[in-house]
Amino acid sequence: MKKYLKELELASALLLVIGVVLSMVKSYAIGAWPCGVGLLIFLTVFLYKAFHWKEYERDNKQYIVILLICIFILITQMIFHK
């Protein structure tokens, strides 16, 4: 698994971008699937690095900040989107 972490991160980011673009162009339902798969891949990489904290401490701190920003954006969209 350690060999493929960068590839998995790139794949998850690519799927997230594809999902966002599809949801803006086509519909939310079509874009949700690539986003969901991308988030699951990102979650597996995040959990692997969390269990190996000493080795990936810098990456983990960046991931925590990114996840907090994403949660904040999602909450603000849920509140203000009507």
N, C-alpha and C positions, 0 to 999 in steps of 0.2 A: 504494500500500500504506500509505503514511504516514497517509492520511485514515482508514483503517479499523482502526487498531491498537486503539483503545479498544473498538470493536464486537467485534473478534476476541477480545480479552481477556475481555469479558463473555460472549461465546458459549462460550468454552472453560470458564470458571468455571461457567456454567449447565449445560453438559453434564457436567462433573465431579460437580456436586451431584446431577443427575438419575441419573447412573450409580451413585453411592454409595447413594442412596435405593432405587433399583431392586434393587441387590444385597442390601440389607438386607431389603427387603419380599418380592421374588420369589426370585431366585436369583443366584448370582455370575455365571453365564454371561450372563444378560440384562443385568446392570449393567456388564459388562466392555466392551461395545461403545460405549456413550456415553462412558465414562471414557477409552477408547482414542482416540476421535475428539477429545475435549476435550484430552487430553494432546498429540496431534499438532498441534492448532491452537495450543496454548500454546507448543509447541516452535518452531513457525514464527515466532511473534511474538518469542520469546526470541532466536532466531538472527538475526532482522532487527535487533533492538535491539543485539545483541552486535556485529554488523558496523558499526553506527553508534554506537560506544561514547561518543564525546564528547558527542553529542546526548542520549543516554539513560543517562548514567552512574549517576544516582541510581536509576532503575528497575532497571538491571542489578544493582546491589548488593543491592537488595531481592529480586530474583529468585534470586540466588545463595543468599541466606539461606533463602528459602522452599524451594528445591530441596534444600538440605542438611538442613533439618528434615524434609521429606518422605522423603528417603532414610533418615534415622535412624529415622523411624516405621516405614517398610517393613521395615527390617532387624530392628527389635525385634519386629515382628509375625511375621516369618518364624521368628525364634528361639523365641519363646514361644508361638506358636500351634501346637497339636497336635491 
